[in-house]
Amino acid sequence: TSIIAVTFNGGVILGADSRTSTGNYVANRVTDKITPLCDNVYTLRSGSAADTQAIAGYVQHFIAQHQAEEGDHVTVKTAANLVKMMAYNNKDIMQAGLIVAGFDKYGGGQVYSISLGGTITATPFSMSGSGSTYINGFCDKYWRENMSEEEAMDFVTRALRYAMTWDASSGGCIRTVTITAAGTKRQFIQGSLIQPT
Ligand SMILES: C#CCCCC(=O)N[C@@H](Cc1ccccc1)C(=O)N[C@@H](CC(C)C)B(O)O
């Protein structure tokens, strides 16, 4: 898996490849790893497909119950802390590397990384999954604060293209979700290999 989330001057953009693998076999070449937790917060999934589906499912359910009772949106930080609790409290039986990102009226676009052991870190951008190791240099060089939406989308798609080209566990198509005050927007980009410019 290659997953990345970046904040920009209007919100956040989440990006992911679409490969689920079992060894060398591609079990799913159109996986959707960008999973909603509620209408203003999504999570990017890496690691075990089953474990990350289970964690996302529990948090979706908990947030839905909370909103039914309280009637208001949860903050990105609250959703991320619920994911962290699931990961931390089950750290010895879960393999889940998650990035929670969204938009709320208090902090605008936000990204939180949750590592395998359940450490939660607030970050301006984050990448994870097996493919992320191949784009550390690219991201360090090209990441900038307060990019425009177009610049952020270009950064996300180029980073994923490189990771999907080099990492055997990443591939398929690029999926993105953009979250701003106006709502959410999905994109689907086929053809992920590096094209000769
Ligand atoms: C289908 C099926 C069987 C399991 C598939 C399955 O979890 N594959 C994993 C790799 C893995 C992980 C831990 C144990 C075994 C196999 C996978 O493709 N993970 C991707 C993200 C998830 C959310 C799709 B990525 O991290 O590469």
The ligand as an SDF file (V2000), in Angstrom:
LIG
                    3D

 27 27  0  0  0  0  0  0  0  0999 V2000
   -7.9640  -10.5760    0.4510 C   0  0  0  0  0  0  0  0  0  0  0  0
   -7.2400  -11.0400    1.2900 C   0  0  0  0  0  0  0  0  0  0  0  0
   -6.3350  -11.6040    2.2670 C   0  0  0  0  0  0  0  0  0  0  0  0
   -5.5820  -10.5670    3.0770 C   0  0  0  0  0  0  0  0  0  0  0  0
   -5.2540   -9.3610    2.2630 C   0  0  0  0  0  0  0  0  0  0  0  0
   -4.4410   -8.3280    3.0370 C   0  0  0  0  0  0  0  0  0  0  0  0
   -4.7430   -7.9750    4.1630 O   0  0  0  0  0  0  0  0  0  0  0  0
   -3.3920   -7.8500    2.3530 N   0  0  0  0  0  0  0  0  0  0  0  0
   -2.5890   -6.7640    2.8790 C   0  0  0  0  0  0  0  0  0  0  0  0
   -1.1630   -7.1820    3.0070 C   0  0  0  0  0  0  0  0  0  0  0  0
   -1.1130   -8.0060    4.2160 C   0  0  0  0  0  0  0  0  0  0  0  0
   -1.0100   -7.3690    5.4560 C   0  0  0  0  0  0  0  0  0  0  0  0
   -1.0110   -8.1660    6.5900 C   0  0  0  0  0  0  0  0  0  0  0  0
   -1.1210   -9.5300    6.4870 C   0  0  0  0  0  0  0  0  0  0  0  0
   -1.2420  -10.1340    5.2300 C   0  0  0  0  0  0  0  0  0  0  0  0
   -1.2440   -9.3480    4.0830 C   0  0  0  0  0  0  0  0  0  0  0  0
   -2.6850   -5.5870    1.9420 C   0  0  0  0  0  0  0  0  0  0  0  0
   -2.8200   -5.7160    0.7390 O   0  0  0  0  0  0  0  0  0  0  0  0
   -2.6390   -4.3940    2.5690 N   0  0  0  0  0  0  0  0  0  0  0  0
   -2.7530   -3.1490    1.8450 C   0  0  0  0  0  0  0  0  0  0  0  0
   -3.7470   -2.2630    2.6040 C   0  0  0  0  0  0  0  0  0  0  0  0
   -5.0980   -2.9410    2.8610 C   0  0  0  0  0  0  0  0  0  0  0  0
   -5.9860   -1.9770    3.6200 C   0  0  0  0  0  0  0  0  0  0  0  0
   -5.7590   -3.3270    1.5300 C   0  0  0  0  0  0  0  0  0  0  0  0
   -1.3340   -2.4410    1.7930 B   0  0  0  0  0  0  0  0  0  0  0  0
   -0.8410   -2.2130    3.1050 O   0  0  0  0  0  0  0  0  0  0  0  0
   -0.4170   -3.2370    1.0430 O   0  0  0  0  0  0  0  0  0  0  0  0
  1  2  3  0
  2  3  1  0
  3  4  1  0
  4  5  1  0
  5  6  1  0
  6  7  2  0
  6  8  1  0
  8  9  1  0
  9 10  1  0
  9 17  1  0
 10 11  1  0
 11 12  1  0
 11 16  2  0
 12 13  2  0
 13 14  1  0
 14 15  2  0
 15 16  1  0
 17 18  2  0
 17 19  1  0
 19 20  1  0
 20 21  1  0
 20 25  1  0
 21 22  1  0
 22 23  1  0
 22 24  1  0
 25 26  1  0
 25 27  1  0
M  END
$$$$
